[in-house]
Amino acid sequence: MQQLSELDASFLYLESETTPMHIGGVYLFDASERDNPLPFSTFIAYLRSRLHVAPVFRQKLKEIPLRLGRPYWVDDPDFSIERHTAYVNLGEHSKQASITSLASKILEQPLKRDRPLWHITFVDGFKIDTQEGEKEGFALIVKLHHASIDAFSGEEIMGKLLEYTPDPRPINPPRPWKPRPEPSEERVFLQAGANMLKTPMQFASLAYNTAEATTRGLIQKQVHRLPFPLPLFTAPHSPFNQEITGKRKIVAASIELSRLKEIKANLNDVTLNDVVLGVCAETLRRYLALQGIDNSKSLVAMTPISVRSSSLRRATGNQMSAMLLDLATAEPDPAVRIRLIHRNAVESEPYREAIAADRLTELLPSTLLALSARLYSELRVAQRYQPLFNLPITNVPGPQAPLYLQGAKLVQQYNSAPLFDSMGMVIVAVSYEGKLTLNFTLCPDVAPDGERLEELVQESVDSIEKKAGTAGEIILEAPPMTNTQSLTDGVLSYLETLLKKRLPRIKR
């Protein structure tokens, strides 16, 4: 049995009907080079032959009785690929725009917990937009739970599922697979007891889990007395930091990587990631201006960092660190802003030495972390106080060589990330074959006019290009921004203070 890490388990405990915690992907394929459309049955046979690339495809959760510890991954003896796939035909007159609308509806639905946590919808019968015009295409709408992968490992898994040659390879029979016997309830119970003896803090996890309702009530009554540390909660209020609904919308915009690299060269001593963050910052600034919102205070982003290495690499799980980064949106010059973002990043601890997210969870049980996150949203901390951050932005490098599925070329991909209360927008940047796509996952009830983001991205790149020629000569003399800090250390300090003040009362 492989037990979930505290970080992985926290994504399970955070999930609700309106906040599904899965990572999504929409993959569009140009099938015009095939002699005939790819049948759904052929896709199923192809998928069967590739299930061995990652254990996540045939492993389900095994809960521990009485929730005495984190769940385990175990082989699913009842695994059936039919429970994880679906077929949709949009009709021959449907356009590519129909895909994002369908994907938004599919991604709103949580994955079922009684089976491996993934699902793929095969979408057929529509025209795909290409540089040469409309062509016959199909799409895959993929859902993978965040408890089993992070954005980086999810991209790797999709790369392993697809092919690097335009010539369709023969579909081999699936590799023999025999599920290991599911452990008995008694064995899981005994294993949980052994783990608790090894990690005494699990007793605290159990205590908090048992008294969750009481704890919520206690803090709800006394939340106005809590001393929230001002250095931590310094992000400005924004429309993204509100209570969300179950609705989702995906908006994407693509940029040639060559344009971003030219901006990087003109600005001197910045990274390509700084340029990507700068494009995001300029887009958000323009979006807020359209909404009539003041931009005098800079937005703060939470930027995940992969801490996976070649010596410690696994196909599943989350191996992440993160930092809070001031996006300098108060600066009107978009090119100068990129240099400010670079300075803010290099002065942060995670930039110099990435700290694994396990440091955040090794002292605090996942149930307590999830409870803290729920309280953060349910008590509307982001509305009553300044939020911890305004939105996450993740930059995931993708393959630059074209990928194929049985002779059909992958021409475009969109990616989505989970939302929860007080976090109504997430940006995921993914590069593929010389292009970078900015993917906005948003709740339309808190971030209206989301369809404008696509044109705002293009306007932002144009504006940065015009300013980049002179911004490289400007010397930044302003003092470092004070709200750039390690997310790990900041949250640990806050929760430690909260625990010290509240733990004695909870015990009584």
Secondary structure as UniProt FT lines:
FT   STRAND          2..3
FT   HELIX           6..14
FT   TURN            17..18
FT   STRAND          22..30
FT   TURN            32..33
FT   HELIX           40..48
FT   TURN            49..50
FT   HELIX           51..53
FT   HELIX           55..58
FT   STRAND          59..62
FT   HELIX           65..67
FT   STRAND          72..75
FT   TURN            77..78
FT   HELIX           81..84
FT   STRAND          85..94
FT   HELIX           97..107
FT   TURN            113..114
FT   STRAND          118..130
FT   TURN            131..132
FT   STRAND          133..145
FT   TURN            146..148
FT   HELIX           151..161
FT   HELIX           185..198
FT   HELIX           201..210
FT   HELIX           212..222
FT   HELIX           223..225
FT   TURN            230..232
FT   TURN            239..240
FT   STRAND          249..256
FT   HELIX           257..267
FT   HELIX           272..290
FT   TURN            291..292
FT   STRAND          300..306
FT   TURN            310..311
FT   STRAND          320..326
FT   TURN            329..330
FT   HELIX           334..346
FT   HELIX           349..352
FT   HELIX           358..361
FT   HELIX           366..378
FT   TURN            379..380
FT   HELIX           381..384
FT   STRAND          391..396
FT   STRAND          404..405
FT   TURN            406..407
FT   STRAND          408..416
FT   TURN            421..422
FT   STRAND          425..432
FT   TURN            433..434
FT   STRAND          435..442
FT   TURN            444..446
FT   HELIX           450..452
FT   HELIX           453..471
FT   TURN            472..473
FT   TURN            482..483
FT   STRAND          485..486
FT   HELIX           487..507
//
